Amino acid sequence: AIAALFGTVAYFPTLVEVPVAKMFLEMGMHSGPLMSYLLVDPGVSLQTLLVVNTIIGPRRTLMYAVYMLGFGIIAGYMYGMFLV
């Protein structure tokens, strides 16, 4: 959950996400939270939420962010528990 929330607040351009993920992996981060970070970071960055908010409004933006975070956390958990 912390990795997904970090991916929401921290903005990294697409080409920087992979080296950052590699650094996290080398520092000892488990692959489940790392997968969660990689899934959530591009879709729910703060800048993305601001743009989406202007297009679809605050209520739908909140739903979008909650669903993205939730599914990212669940997918990272399942990846870490069952596929690694």
PDB file with one MODEL, atoms N, CA, C and O in Angstrom:
MODEL        1
ATOM      1  N   ALA A   1       0.824  -1.190   0.000  1.00  0.00           N
ATOM      2  CA  ALA A   1       0.000   0.000   0.000  1.00  0.00           C
ATOM      3  C   ALA A   1       0.869   1.255   0.000  1.00  0.00           C
ATOM      4  O   ALA A   1       0.532   2.251  -0.641  1.00  0.00           O
ATOM      5  N   ILE A   2       1.979   1.201   0.717  1.00  0.00           N
ATOM      6  CA  ILE A   2       2.860   2.369   0.770  1.00  0.00           C
ATOM      7  C   ILE A   2       3.480   2.627  -0.597  1.00  0.00           C
ATOM      8  O   ILE A   2       3.622   3.780  -1.005  1.00  0.00           O
ATOM      9  N   ALA A   3       3.849   1.568  -1.305  1.00  0.00           N
ATOM     10  CA  ALA A   3       4.443   1.743  -2.633  1.00  0.00           C
ATOM     11  C   ALA A   3       3.438   2.347  -3.602  1.00  0.00           C
ATOM     12  O   ALA A   3       3.800   3.186  -4.426  1.00  0.00           O
ATOM     13  N   ALA A   4       2.185   1.930  -3.513  1.00  0.00           N
ATOM     14  CA  ALA A   4       1.155   2.492  -4.386  1.00  0.00           C
ATOM     15  C   ALA A   4       0.908   3.954  -4.059  1.00  0.00           C
ATOM     16  O   ALA A   4       0.744   4.770  -4.965  1.00  0.00           O
ATOM     17  N   LEU A   5       0.877   4.294  -2.783  1.00  0.00           N
ATOM     18  CA  LEU A   5       0.696   5.694  -2.397  1.00  0.00           C
ATOM     19  C   LEU A   5       1.896   6.538  -2.812  1.00  0.00           C
ATOM     20  O   LEU A   5       1.736   7.691  -3.214  1.00  0.00           O
ATOM     21  N   PHE A   6       3.092   5.971  -2.718  1.00  0.00           N
ATOM     22  CA  PHE A   6       4.283   6.686  -3.180  1.00  0.00           C
ATOM     23  C   PHE A   6       4.192   6.955  -4.675  1.00  0.00           C
ATOM     24  O   PHE A   6       4.558   8.035  -5.140  1.00  0.00           O
ATOM     25  N   GLY A   7       3.703   5.972  -5.429  1.00  0.00           N
ATOM     26  CA  GLY A   7       3.537   6.152  -6.867  1.00  0.00           C
ATOM     27  C   GLY A   7       2.512   7.217  -7.204  1.00  0.00           C
ATOM     28  O   GLY A   7       2.579   7.825  -8.272  1.00  0.00           O
ATOM     29  N   THR A   8       1.568   7.449  -6.312  1.00  0.00           N
ATOM     30  CA  THR A   8       0.566   8.487  -6.533  1.00  0.00           C
ATOM     31  C   THR A   8       1.162   9.872  -6.342  1.00  0.00           C
ATOM     32  O   THR A   8       0.912  10.774  -7.142  1.00  0.00           O
ATOM     33  N   VAL A   9       1.935  10.040  -5.305  1.00  0.00           N
ATOM     34  CA  VAL A   9       2.459  11.363  -4.967  1.00  0.00           C
ATOM     35  C   VAL A   9       3.676  11.724  -5.811  1.00  0.00           C
ATOM     36  O   VAL A   9       3.802  12.858  -6.273  1.00  0.00           O
ATOM     37  N   ALA A  10       4.562  10.772  -6.009  1.00  0.00           N
ATOM     38  CA  ALA A  10       5.796  11.044  -6.745  1.00  0.00           C
ATOM     39  C   ALA A  10       5.534  10.939  -8.242  1.00  0.00           C
ATOM     40  O   ALA A  10       4.934   9.972  -8.711  1.00  0.00           O
ATOM     41  N   TYR A  11       5.981  11.922  -8.971  1.00  0.00           N
ATOM     42  CA  TYR A  11       5.809  11.890 -10.422  1.00  0.00           C
ATOM     43  C   TYR A  11       7.142  11.556 -11.063  1.00  0.00           C
ATOM     44  O   TYR A  11       8.131  12.263 -10.867  1.00  0.00           O
ATOM     45  N   PHE A  12       7.164  10.485 -11.822  1.00  0.00           N
ATOM     46  CA  PHE A  12       8.335  10.120 -12.608  1.00  0.00           C
ATOM     47  C   PHE A  12       7.890   9.960 -14.053  1.00  0.00           C
ATOM     48  O   PHE A  12       6.893   9.287 -14.313  1.00  0.00           O
ATOM     49  N   PRO A  13       8.603  10.559 -14.999  1.00  0.00           N
ATOM     50  CA  PRO A  13       8.275  10.318 -16.402  1.00  0.00           C
ATOM     51  C   PRO A  13       8.388   8.824 -16.730  1.00  0.00           C
ATOM     52  O   PRO A  13       9.058   8.077 -16.017  1.00  0.00           O
ATOM     53  N   THR A  14       7.749   8.409 -17.778  1.00  0.00           N
ATOM     54  CA  THR A  14       7.659   6.994 -18.118  1.00  0.00           C
ATOM     55  C   THR A  14       9.024   6.331 -18.242  1.00  0.00           C
ATOM     56  O   THR A  14       9.201   5.199 -17.791  1.00  0.00           O
ATOM     57  N   LEU A  15       9.974   7.002 -18.835  1.00  0.00           N
ATOM     58  CA  LEU A  15      11.290   6.392 -19.026  1.00  0.00           C
ATOM     59  C   LEU A  15      12.107   6.318 -17.738  1.00  0.00           C
ATOM     60  O   LEU A  15      13.126   5.628 -17.701  1.00  0.00           O
ATOM     61  N   VAL A  16      11.688   7.002 -16.698  1.00  0.00           N
ATOM     62  CA  VAL A  16      12.427   7.003 -15.440  1.00  0.00           C
ATOM     63  C   VAL A  16      11.888   5.938 -14.486  1.00  0.00           C
ATOM     64  O   VAL A  16      12.589   5.542 -13.555  1.00  0.00           O
ATOM     65  N   GLU A  17      10.670   5.472 -14.696  1.00  0.00           N
ATOM     66  CA  GLU A  17      10.066   4.500 -13.783  1.00  0.00           C
ATOM     67  C   GLU A  17      10.869   3.209 -13.692  1.00  0.00           C
ATOM     68  O   GLU A  17      11.031   2.661 -12.602  1.00  0.00           O
ATOM     69  N   VAL A  18      11.366   2.724 -14.802  1.00  0.00           N
ATOM     70  CA  VAL A  18      12.087   1.450 -14.801  1.00  0.00           C
ATOM     71  C   VAL A  18      13.409   1.549 -14.036  1.00  0.00           C
ATOM     72  O   VAL A  18      13.683   0.671 -13.219  1.00  0.00           O
ATOM     73  N   PRO A  19      14.252   2.579 -14.258  1.00  0.00           N
ATOM     74  CA  PRO A  19      15.459   2.679 -13.434  1.00  0.00           C
ATOM     75  C   PRO A  19      15.158   2.876 -11.945  1.00  0.00           C
ATOM     76  O   PRO A  19      15.886   2.362 -11.096  1.00  0.00           O
ATOM     77  N   VAL A  20      14.098   3.612 -11.627  1.00  0.00           N
ATOM     78  CA  VAL A  20      13.723   3.786 -10.222  1.00  0.00           C
ATOM     79  C   VAL A  20      13.285   2.444  -9.638  1.00  0.00           C
ATOM     80  O   VAL A  20      13.650   2.108  -8.511  1.00  0.00           O
ATOM     81  N   ALA A  21      12.510   1.682 -10.397  1.00  0.00           N
ATOM     82  CA  ALA A  21      12.081   0.361  -9.935  1.00  0.00           C
ATOM     83  C   ALA A  21      13.282  -0.564  -9.754  1.00  0.00           C
ATOM     84  O   ALA A  21      13.333  -1.332  -8.793  1.00  0.00           O
ATOM     85  N   LYS A  22      14.235  -0.494 -10.660  1.00  0.00           N
ATOM     86  CA  LYS A  22      15.444  -1.317 -10.528  1.00  0.00           C
ATOM     87  C   LYS A  22      16.218  -0.935  -9.267  1.00  0.00           C
ATOM     88  O   LYS A  22      16.738  -1.802  -8.565  1.00  0.00           O
ATOM     89  N   MET A  23      16.290   0.367  -8.986  1.00  0.00           N
ATOM     90  CA  MET A  23      16.970   0.822  -7.782  1.00  0.00           C
ATOM     91  C   MET A  23      16.267   0.287  -6.533  1.00  0.00           C
ATOM     92  O   MET A  23      16.919  -0.183  -5.600  1.00  0.00           O
ATOM     93  N   PHE A  24      14.923   0.362  -6.521  1.00  0.00           N
ATOM     94  CA  PHE A  24      14.167  -0.171  -5.384  1.00  0.00           C
ATOM     95  C   PHE A  24      14.429  -1.667  -5.214  1.00  0.00           C
ATOM     96  O   PHE A  24      14.595  -2.148  -4.093  1.00  0.00           O
ATOM     97  N   LEU A  25      14.466  -2.394  -6.321  1.00  0.00           N
ATOM     98  CA  LEU A  25      14.709  -3.836  -6.270  1.00  0.00           C
ATOM     99  C   LEU A  25      16.102  -4.137  -5.729  1.00  0.00           C
ATOM    100  O   LEU A  25      16.274  -5.057  -4.929  1.00  0.00           O
ATOM    101  N   GLU A  26      17.091  -3.367  -6.161  1.00  0.00           N
ATOM    102  CA  GLU A  26      18.458  -3.562  -5.677  1.00  0.00           C
ATOM    103  C   GLU A  26      18.602  -3.200  -4.203  1.00  0.00           C
ATOM    104  O   GLU A  26      19.476  -3.727  -3.515  1.00  0.00           O
ATOM    105  N   MET A  27      17.742  -2.301  -3.718  1.00  0.00           N
ATOM    106  CA  MET A  27      17.782  -1.917  -2.308  1.00  0.00           C
ATOM    107  C   MET A  27      17.051  -2.928  -1.423  1.00  0.00           C
ATOM    108  O   MET A  27      17.043  -2.789  -0.200  1.00  0.00           O
ATOM    109  N   GLY A  28      16.441  -3.940  -2.033  1.00  0.00           N
ATOM    110  CA  GLY A  28      15.817  -5.005  -1.266  1.00  0.00           C
ATOM    111  C   GLY A  28      14.302  -4.973  -1.207  1.00  0.00           C
ATOM    112  O   GLY A  28      13.703  -5.690  -0.406  1.00  0.00           O
ATOM    113  N   MET A  29      13.678  -4.166  -2.029  1.00  0.00           N
ATOM    114  CA  MET A  29      12.214  -4.112  -2.037  1.00  0.00           C
ATOM    115  C   MET A  29      11.656  -5.408  -2.612  1.00  0.00           C
ATOM    116  O   MET A  29      12.168  -5.919  -3.608  1.00  0.00           O
ATOM    117  N   HIS A  30      10.622  -5.935  -1.995  1.00  0.00           N
ATOM    118  CA  HIS A  30       9.982  -7.154  -2.488  1.00  0.00           C
ATOM    119  C   HIS A  30       9.284  -6.860  -3.809  1.00  0.00           C
ATOM    120  O   HIS A  30       8.870  -5.727  -4.054  1.00  0.00           O
ATOM    121  N   SER A  31       9.155  -7.860  -4.652  1.00  0.00           N
ATOM    122  CA  SER A  31       8.600  -7.638  -5.985  1.00  0.00           C
ATOM    123  C   SER A  31       7.097  -7.345  -5.979  1.00  0.00           C
ATOM    124  O   SER A  31       6.596  -6.748  -6.932  1.00  0.00           O
ATOM    125  N   GLY A  32       6.365  -7.743  -4.940  1.00  0.00           N
ATOM    126  CA  GLY A  32       4.932  -7.443  -4.873  1.00  0.00           C
ATOM    127  C   GLY A  32       4.654  -5.949  -4.761  1.00  0.00           C
ATOM    128  O   GLY A  32       3.929  -5.403  -5.593  1.00  0.00           O
ATOM    129  N   PRO A  33       5.215  -5.265  -3.745  1.00  0.00           N
ATOM    130  CA  PRO A  33       5.027  -3.818  -3.679  1.00  0.00           C
ATOM    131  C   PRO A  33       5.620  -3.087  -4.882  1.00  0.00           C
ATOM    132  O   PRO A  33       5.102  -2.051  -5.301  1.00  0.00           O
ATOM    133  N   LEU A  34       6.692  -3.622  -5.430  1.00  0.00           N
ATOM    134  CA  LEU A  34       7.285  -2.998  -6.615  1.00  0.00           C
ATOM    135  C   LEU A  34       6.320  -3.070  -7.796  1.00  0.00           C
ATOM    136  O   LEU A  34       6.187  -2.106  -8.551  1.00  0.00           O
ATOM    137  N   MET A  35       5.653  -4.200  -7.957  1.00  0.00           N
ATOM    138  CA  MET A  35       4.659  -4.326  -9.023  1.00  0.00           C
ATOM    139  C   MET A  35       3.508  -3.347  -8.796  1.00  0.00           C
ATOM    140  O   MET A  35       3.006  -2.737  -9.740  1.00  0.00           O
ATOM    141  N   SER A  36       3.101  -3.204  -7.554  1.00  0.00           N
ATOM    142  CA  SER A  36       2.042  -2.249  -7.223  1.00  0.00           C
ATOM    143  C   SER A  36       2.459  -0.832  -7.604  1.00  0.00           C
ATOM    144  O   SER A  36       1.671  -0.080  -8.178  1.00  0.00           O
ATOM    145  N   TYR A  37       3.688  -0.476  -7.285  1.00  0.00           N
ATOM    146  CA  TYR A  37       4.208   0.848  -7.651  1.00  0.00           C
ATOM    147  C   TYR A  37       4.204   1.034  -9.164  1.00  0.00           C
ATOM    148  O   TYR A  37       3.778   2.078  -9.658  1.00  0.00           O
ATOM    149  N   LEU A  38       4.673   0.035  -9.899  1.00  0.00           N
ATOM    150  CA  LEU A  38       4.748   0.160 -11.353  1.00  0.00           C
ATOM    151  C   LEU A  38       3.369   0.242 -12.004  1.00  0.00           C
ATOM    152  O   LEU A  38       3.216   0.876 -13.048  1.00  0.00           O
ATOM    153  N   LEU A  39       2.374  -0.387 -11.404  1.00  0.00           N
ATOM    154  CA  LEU A  39       1.024  -0.319 -11.960  1.00  0.00           C
ATOM    155  C   LEU A  39       0.341   1.011 -11.658  1.00  0.00           C
ATOM    156  O   LEU A  39      -0.384   1.543 -12.498  1.00  0.00           O
ATOM    157  N   VAL A  40       0.567   1.542 -10.476  1.00  0.00           N
ATOM    158  CA  VAL A  40      -0.158   2.733 -10.042  1.00  0.00           C
ATOM    159  C   VAL A  40       0.511   4.023 -10.518  1.00  0.00           C
ATOM    160  O   VAL A  40      -0.180   4.991 -10.833  1.00  0.00           O
ATOM    161  N   ASP A  41       1.824   4.050 -10.574  1.00  0.00           N
ATOM    162  CA  ASP A  41       2.540   5.296 -10.851  1.00  0.00           C
ATOM    163  C   ASP A  41       2.115   6.000 -12.140  1.00  0.00           C
ATOM    164  O   ASP A  41       1.868   7.205 -12.096  1.00  0.00           O
ATOM    165  N   PRO A  42       2.016   5.324 -13.276  1.00  0.00           N
ATOM    166  CA  PRO A  42       1.664   6.079 -14.486  1.00  0.00           C
ATOM    167  C   PRO A  42       0.220   6.573 -14.516  1.00  0.00           C
ATOM    168  O   PRO A  42      -0.060   7.614 -15.109  1.00  0.00           O
ATOM    169  N   GLY A  43      -0.689   5.851 -13.892  1.00  0.00           N
ATOM    170  CA  GLY A  43      -2.100   6.200 -14.015  1.00  0.00           C
ATOM    171  C   GLY A  43      -2.649   7.112 -12.951  1.00  0.00           C
ATOM    172  O   GLY A  43      -3.706   7.713 -13.144  1.00  0.00           O
ATOM    173  N   VAL A  44      -1.961   7.234 -11.827  1.00  0.00           N
ATOM    174  CA  VAL A  44      -2.534   7.986 -10.717  1.00  0.00           C
ATOM    175  C   VAL A  44      -1.528   8.977 -10.136  1.00  0.00           C
ATOM    176  O   VAL A  44      -1.533   9.219  -8.929  1.00  0.00           O
ATOM    177  N   SER A  45      -0.685   9.541 -10.954  1.00  0.00           N
ATOM    178  CA  SER A  45       0.198  10.577 -10.423  1.00  0.00           C
ATOM    179  C   SER A  45      -0.627  11.827 -10.139  1.00  0.00           C
ATOM    180  O   SER A  45      -1.728  11.986 -10.667  1.00  0.00           O
ATOM    181  N   LEU A  46      -0.102  12.690  -9.323  1.00  0.00           N
ATOM    182  CA  LEU A  46      -0.826  13.901  -8.946  1.00  0.00           C
ATOM    183  C   LEU A  46      -1.153  14.753 -10.168  1.00  0.00           C
ATOM    184  O   LEU A  46      -2.240  15.323 -10.257  1.00  0.00           O
ATOM    185  N   GLN A  47      -0.224  14.837 -11.097  1.00  0.00           N
ATOM    186  CA  GLN A  47      -0.461  15.618 -12.313  1.00  0.00           C
ATOM    187  C   GLN A  47      -1.573  15.000 -13.153  1.00  0.00           C
ATOM    188  O   GLN A  47      -2.403  15.719 -13.710  1.00  0.00           O
ATOM    189  N   THR A  48      -1.594  13.687 -13.245  1.00  0.00           N
ATOM    190  CA  THR A  48      -2.651  13.017 -13.997  1.00  0.00           C
ATOM    191  C   THR A  48      -4.008  13.276 -13.366  1.00  0.00           C
ATOM    192  O   THR A  48      -4.987  13.529 -14.068  1.00  0.00           O
ATOM    193  N   LEU A  49      -4.067  13.212 -12.043  1.00  0.00           N
ATOM    194  CA  LEU A  49      -5.334  13.448 -11.358  1.00  0.00           C
ATOM    195  C   LEU A  49      -5.831  14.875 -11.567  1.00  0.00           C
ATOM    196  O   LEU A  49      -7.037  15.094 -11.685  1.00  0.00           O
ATOM    197  N   LEU A  50      -4.929  15.839 -11.614  1.00  0.00           N
ATOM    198  CA  LEU A  50      -5.345  17.223 -11.856  1.00  0.00           C
ATOM    199  C   LEU A  50      -5.931  17.390 -13.254  1.00  0.00           C
ATOM    200  O   LEU A  50      -6.925  18.094 -13.429  1.00  0.00           O
ATOM    201  N   VAL A  51      -5.327  16.751 -14.242  1.00  0.00           N
ATOM    202  CA  VAL A  51      -5.845  16.839 -15.608  1.00  0.00           C
ATOM    203  C   VAL A  51      -7.171  16.101 -15.725  1.00  0.00           C
ATOM    204  O   VAL A  51      -8.119  16.613 -16.320  1.00  0.00           O
ATOM    205  N   VAL A  52      -7.239  14.900 -15.161  1.00  0.00           N
ATOM    206  CA  VAL A  52      -8.478  14.121 -15.215  1.00  0.00           C
ATOM    207  C   VAL A  52      -9.605  14.871 -14.510  1.00  0.00           C
ATOM    208  O   VAL A  52     -10.754  14.819 -14.948  1.00  0.00           O
ATOM    209  N   ASN A  53      -9.285  15.562 -13.425  1.00  0.00           N
ATOM    210  CA  ASN A  53     -10.286  16.327 -12.687  1.00  0.00           C
ATOM    211  C   ASN A  53     -10.919  17.402 -13.560  1.00  0.00           C
ATOM    212  O   ASN A  53     -12.124  17.637 -13.469  1.00  0.00           O
ATOM    213  N   THR A  54     -10.133  18.055 -14.396  1.00  0.00           N
ATOM    214  CA  THR A  54     -10.701  19.095 -15.261  1.00  0.00           C
ATOM    215  C   THR A  54     -11.590  18.495 -16.351  1.00  0.00           C
ATOM    216  O   THR A  54     -12.477  19.173 -16.870  1.00  0.00           O
ATOM    217  N   ILE A  55     -11.358  17.240 -16.695  1.00  0.00           N
ATOM    218  CA  ILE A  55     -12.134  16.615 -17.769  1.00  0.00           C
ATOM    219  C   ILE A  55     -13.416  15.966 -17.248  1.00  0.00           C
ATOM    220  O   ILE A  55     -14.486  16.167 -17.822  1.00  0.00           O
ATOM    221  N   ILE A  56     -13.317  15.188 -16.163  1.00  0.00           N
ATOM    222  CA  ILE A  56     -14.489  14.422 -15.723  1.00  0.00           C
ATOM    223  C   ILE A  56     -15.064  14.879 -14.389  1.00  0.00           C
ATOM    224  O   ILE A  56     -16.086  14.349 -13.953  1.00  0.00           O
ATOM    225  N   GLY A  57     -14.439  15.842 -13.736  1.00  0.00           N
ATOM    226  CA  GLY A  57     -14.978  16.360 -12.483  1.00  0.00           C
ATOM    227  C   GLY A  57     -14.397  15.677 -11.257  1.00  0.00           C
ATOM    228  O   GLY A  57     -13.794  14.609 -11.358  1.00  0.00           O
ATOM    229  N   PRO A  58     -14.584  16.303 -10.091  1.00  0.00           N
ATOM    230  CA  PRO A  58     -13.938  15.807  -8.873  1.00  0.00           C
ATOM    231  C   PRO A  58     -14.468  14.468  -8.365  1.00  0.00           C
ATOM    232  O   PRO A  58     -13.692  13.643  -7.882  1.00  0.00           O
ATOM    233  N   ARG A  59     -15.765  14.243  -8.464  1.00  0.00           N
ATOM    234  CA  ARG A  59     -16.326  12.992  -7.937  1.00  0.00           C
ATOM    235  C   ARG A  59     -15.814  11.778  -8.712  1.00  0.00           C
ATOM    236  O   ARG A  59     -15.403  10.781  -8.117  1.00  0.00           O
ATOM    237  N   ARG A  60     -15.841  11.867 -10.023  1.00  0.00           N
ATOM    238  CA  ARG A  60     -15.359  10.751 -10.844  1.00  0.00           C
ATOM    239  C   ARG A  60     -13.846  10.597 -10.734  1.00  0.00           C
ATOM    240  O   ARG A  60     -13.326   9.484 -10.808  1.00  0.00           O
ATOM    241  N   THR A  61     -13.145  11.707 -10.560  1.00  0.00           N
ATOM    242  CA  THR A  61     -11.697  11.629 -10.376  1.00  0.00           C
ATOM    243  C   THR A  61     -11.362  10.889  -9.089  1.00  0.00           C
ATOM    244  O   THR A  61     -10.442  10.072  -9.062  1.00  0.00           O
ATOM    245  N   LEU A  62     -12.098  11.170  -8.032  1.00  0.00           N
ATOM    246  CA  LEU A  62     -11.884  10.462  -6.768  1.00  0.00           C
ATOM    247  C   LEU A  62     -12.152   8.969  -6.935  1.00  0.00           C
ATOM    248  O   LEU A  62     -11.386   8.142  -6.440  1.00  0.00           O
ATOM    249  N   MET A  63     -13.226   8.623  -7.625  1.00  0.00           N
ATOM    250  CA  MET A  63     -13.527   7.211  -7.873  1.00  0.00           C
ATOM    251  C   MET A  63     -12.420   6.561  -8.703  1.00  0.00           C
ATOM    252  O   MET A  63     -12.003   5.438  -8.420  1.00  0.00           O
ATOM    253  N   TYR A  64     -11.952   7.265  -9.717  1.00  0.00           N
ATOM    254  CA  TYR A  64     -10.862   6.765 -10.558  1.00  0.00           C
ATOM    255  C   TYR A  64      -9.616   6.491  -9.719  1.00  0.00           C
ATOM    256  O   TYR A  64      -9.000   5.433  -9.849  1.00  0.00           O
ATOM    257  N   ALA A  65      -9.247   7.433  -8.866  1.00  0.00           N
ATOM    258  CA  ALA A  65      -8.047   7.275  -8.039  1.00  0.00           C
ATOM    259  C   ALA A  65      -8.200   6.124  -7.052  1.00  0.00           C
ATOM    260  O   ALA A  65      -7.269   5.341  -6.861  1.00  0.00           O
ATOM    261  N   VAL A  66      -9.363   6.019  -6.428  1.00  0.00           N
ATOM    262  CA  VAL A  66      -9.589   4.946  -5.454  1.00  0.00           C
ATOM    263  C   VAL A  66      -9.532   3.581  -6.133  1.00  0.00           C
ATOM    264  O   VAL A  66      -8.914   2.652  -5.612  1.00  0.00           O
ATOM    265  N   TYR A  67     -10.172   3.459  -7.288  1.00  0.00           N
ATOM    266  CA  TYR A  67     -10.143   2.179  -7.998  1.00  0.00           C
ATOM    267  C   TYR A  67      -8.734   1.833  -8.476  1.00  0.00           C
ATOM    268  O   TYR A  67      -8.307   0.685  -8.356  1.00  0.00           O
ATOM    269  N   MET A  68      -8.020   2.799  -9.009  1.00  0.00           N
ATOM    270  CA  MET A  68      -6.655   2.530  -9.472  1.00  0.00           C
ATOM    271  C   MET A  68      -5.762   2.103  -8.312  1.00  0.00           C
ATOM    272  O   MET A  68      -5.006   1.139  -8.430  1.00  0.00           O
ATOM    273  N   LEU A  69      -5.848   2.818  -7.193  1.00  0.00           N
ATOM    274  CA  LEU A  69      -5.055   2.444  -6.025  1.00  0.00           C
ATOM    275  C   LEU A  69      -5.454   1.062  -5.514  1.00  0.00           C
ATOM    276  O   LEU A  69      -4.597   0.227  -5.222  1.00  0.00           O
ATOM    277  N   GLY A  70      -6.747   0.831  -5.410  1.00  0.00           N
ATOM    278  CA  GLY A  70      -7.223  -0.459  -4.912  1.00  0.00           C
ATOM    279  C   GLY A  70      -6.787  -1.620  -5.780  1.00  0.00           C
ATOM    280  O   GLY A  70      -6.267  -2.617  -5.279  1.00  0.00           O
ATOM    281  N   PHE A  71      -6.998  -1.496  -7.081  1.00  0.00           N
ATOM    282  CA  PHE A  71      -6.608  -2.577  -7.981  1.00  0.00           C
ATOM    283  C   PHE A  71      -5.091  -2.732  -8.040  1.00  0.00           C
ATOM    284  O   PHE A  71      -4.590  -3.850  -8.164  1.00  0.00           O
ATOM    285  N   GLY A  72      -4.359  -1.632  -7.952  1.00  0.00           N
ATOM    286  CA  GLY A  72      -2.899  -1.717  -7.937  1.00  0.00           C
ATOM    287  C   GLY A  72      -2.384  -2.438  -6.707  1.00  0.00           C
ATOM    288  O   GLY A  72      -1.464  -3.251  -6.793  1.00  0.00           O
ATOM    289  N   ILE A  73      -2.983  -2.138  -5.557  1.00  0.00           N
ATOM    290  CA  ILE A  73      -2.578  -2.799  -4.313  1.00  0.00           C
ATOM    291  C   ILE A  73      -2.931  -4.280  -4.358  1.00  0.00           C
ATOM    292  O   ILE A  73      -2.118  -5.121  -3.975  1.00  0.00           O
ATOM    293  N   ILE A  74      -4.127  -4.604  -4.818  1.00  0.00           N
ATOM    294  CA  ILE A  74      -4.545  -6.011  -4.904  1.00  0.00           C
ATOM    295  C   ILE A  74      -3.661  -6.778  -5.887  1.00  0.00           C
ATOM    296  O   ILE A  74      -3.237  -7.897  -5.598  1.00  0.00           O
ATOM    297  N   ALA A  75      -3.383  -6.184  -7.039  1.00  0.00           N
ATOM    298  CA  ALA A  75      -2.543  -6.861  -8.033  1.00  0.00           C
ATOM    299  C   ALA A  75      -1.126  -7.065  -7.511  1.00  0.00           C
ATOM    300  O   ALA A  75      -0.537  -8.126  -7.722  1.00  0.00           O
ATOM    301  N   GLY A  76      -0.571  -6.062  -6.831  1.00  0.00           N
ATOM    302  CA  GLY A  76       0.765  -6.208  -6.257  1.00  0.00           C
ATOM    303  C   GLY A  76       0.803  -7.275  -5.182  1.00  0.00           C
ATOM    304  O   GLY A  76       1.758  -8.047  -5.099  1.00  0.00           O
ATOM    305  N   TYR A  77      -0.236  -7.322  -4.356  1.00  0.00           N
ATOM    306  CA  TYR A  77      -0.317  -8.338  -3.310  1.00  0.00           C
ATOM    307  C   TYR A  77      -0.397  -9.738  -3.918  1.00  0.00           C
ATOM    308  O   TYR A  77       0.317 -10.648  -3.498  1.00  0.00           O
ATOM    309  N   MET A  78      -1.266  -9.898  -4.904  1.00  0.00           N
ATOM    310  CA  MET A  78      -1.412 -11.214  -5.533  1.00  0.00           C
ATOM    311  C   MET A  78      -0.132 -11.624  -6.256  1.00  0.00           C
ATOM    312  O   MET A  78       0.260 -12.790  -6.212  1.00  0.00           O
ATOM    313  N   TYR A  79       0.514 -10.679  -6.913  1.00  0.00           N
ATOM    314  CA  TYR A  79       1.773 -10.981  -7.588  1.00  0.00           C
ATOM    315  C   TYR A  79       2.830 -11.421  -6.580  1.00  0.00           C
ATOM    316  O   TYR A  79       3.539 -12.402  -6.803  1.00  0.00           O
ATOM    317  N   GLY A  80       2.930 -10.701  -5.483  1.00  0.00           N
ATOM    318  CA  GLY A  80       3.927 -11.033  -4.471  1.00  0.00           C
ATOM    319  C   GLY A  80       3.655 -12.337  -3.751  1.00  0.00           C
ATOM    320  O   GLY A  80       4.588 -13.047  -3.375  1.00  0.00           O
ATOM    321  N   MET A  81       2.385 -12.658  -3.554  1.00  0.00           N
ATOM    322  CA  MET A  81       2.039 -13.867  -2.804  1.00  0.00           C
ATOM    323  C   MET A  81       2.028 -15.132  -3.662  1.00  0.00           C
ATOM    324  O   MET A  81       2.444 -16.197  -3.206  1.00  0.00           O
ATOM    325  N   PHE A  82       1.559 -15.017  -4.885  1.00  0.00           N
ATOM    326  CA  PHE A  82       1.297 -16.226  -5.663  1.00  0.00           C
ATOM    327  C   PHE A  82       2.192 -16.425  -6.880  1.00  0.00           C
ATOM    328  O   PHE A  82       2.363 -17.560  -7.326  1.00  0.00           O
ATOM    329  N   LEU A  83       2.760 -15.379  -7.420  1.00  0.00           N
ATOM    330  CA  LEU A  83       3.514 -15.529  -8.660  1.00  0.00           C
ATOM    331  C   LEU A  83       5.024 -15.441  -8.482  1.00  0.00           C
ATOM    332  O   LEU A  83       5.774 -15.710  -9.420  1.00  0.00           O
ATOM    333  N   VAL A  84       5.468 -15.074  -7.311  1.00  0.00           N
ATOM    334  CA  VAL A  84       6.917 -14.963  -7.098  1.00  0.00           C
ATOM    335  C   VAL A  84       7.386 -16.092  -6.224  1.00  0.00           C
ATOM    336  O   VAL A  84       8.576 -16.186  -5.922  1.00  0.00           O
TER     337      VAL A  84
ENDMDL
END
